Amino acid sequence: MRQNLGRSTRSIYLSLACLSLALHLLLAFFCLSVLQTACVLPTSSSSSSIPKADTLHRQPVFHASSSSAASSSHKLPTSDKHHKLNSNTWHHVGKGSLGEAAEQEKTLIGAGKVIQKVKGHSKLEALFRHPLYNLPRPEPQKDDCLLDFPVWTLDSFLEEQGYDKVSWTRDVKTHPPWLRFHLGISRWELYNRKDPNLVQLTHSLATQRILGAVQKTGGTQLKLLISFPNYGQALLKPMKQPRDAETNENLFYFSDFERHNAEIAAFHLDRLLGFNRIPPVVGRLINVTTEIREVTTDHRLSSTFFTSPVGNMCFYGLCEYYCSTEHPVCGQPHALEVSLAAMLPDLSLAPRRSWRSPWRRAYSRTKLCKVKNIKNTTALTFEKFGNETFLLHLDNGRAFGRHSRDEPSILAPLQQCCRIRRSTLLRLRLLSLPSFRLSDVMRESLAQDPLAGVAPLLSEPHLSALDRRLASVLQVVQACQDQHSDVIYDDLDEYDQQPD
């Protein structure tokens, strides 16, 4: 009888063990299926399968599942110092664990897709649904497009520039996203916010394999020209100081570091204002060793690499300001945050015309700025369109330097000319309302960037400063209206809807 009881007990234990194992396997399969279905980019190249640019805040834009992203992430060496980037996002990893490094980059890129909702809805979605952001526009004519030549004639041009021979087809789906970006530039804007290619372009900038890196000439501080497959190029600006570091109050603006997060934030702000005049910019975590040092052909740049006393890979390049061993750009130990801005078409294809702004600031500690001519305010435009076009808003690295002090002299053009477009004024008023507050939609928009997974691109004091400065702009406009009758230039024709 005892033997039978023992056999029965063992049978019960065995059954329970099998049941427990089965439940664990089911749970494991369930978790695996959830992980595998998250953040998957549609494989079809058809534009119908690509999420619209208006839904960037609802659809994943930057994915770590592509082969290019995987190859990039596997090049990221890891060390005990990775947790310095953000203790909440980056977890401590053992040295040399490439698989875990790949998982870290997936975590970083995925974290950038977290969208902040306010009271159960997206203010950003509501903003882009508003009629002021969906105004009708006439069909572009031939003269309204920046590049109006057949795309397959690029073969000969690229060969002349020393590129390998390629064959473009008439099917737009075969064109790389940077080429589609160039072909989409019109008289009115650099890109259409609803163009599906905007999603592909930012995704490519964030994940495509880096083929080359050389220092870009000109300018005052270090920046690199990055090359991607299919002739893609981007302008890289590295992280040189913590994002929340405020400019010393005793420094002149031209003595300040350029900020990679300022370039990213400026692109998002320009888009929220409805201008679309800044080339698309995205943040990325790169490997200083494998994605800059080992691929550069710039001997002057490569000669400035060194290993810091704590083992970080650093370089400083050659430029007018802050290019020395005292002001290096360093990875941790190899990982470096950067901004990548899509390059405009080559000057031989799209010449630019520039005029010195009458409100330009002096790069001098003793010379005061004076307005000599207020008739022509154009700074940089495409030569083809002359003055009947938009201004290019480039080089925003010194933005967002101080949040605690506003600079009223920046409003001099508005105060002296007392002239503003009606569409611009209506959008500014819209962004001052609680339901579309500028700081809220800016925070939500910046959460789309991959580097938002490390830390917010802008600190809360900077976001609050946006609301405060917007109120100052509207006060200046109101003061102009109190003194003049022709302040508002009506560019909306029959459109007569006020923001509600």
Disulfide bonds with the S-S distance in Angstrom:
Cys314-Cys330 2.06
Cys319-Cys323 1.82
Cys418-Cys480 2.12
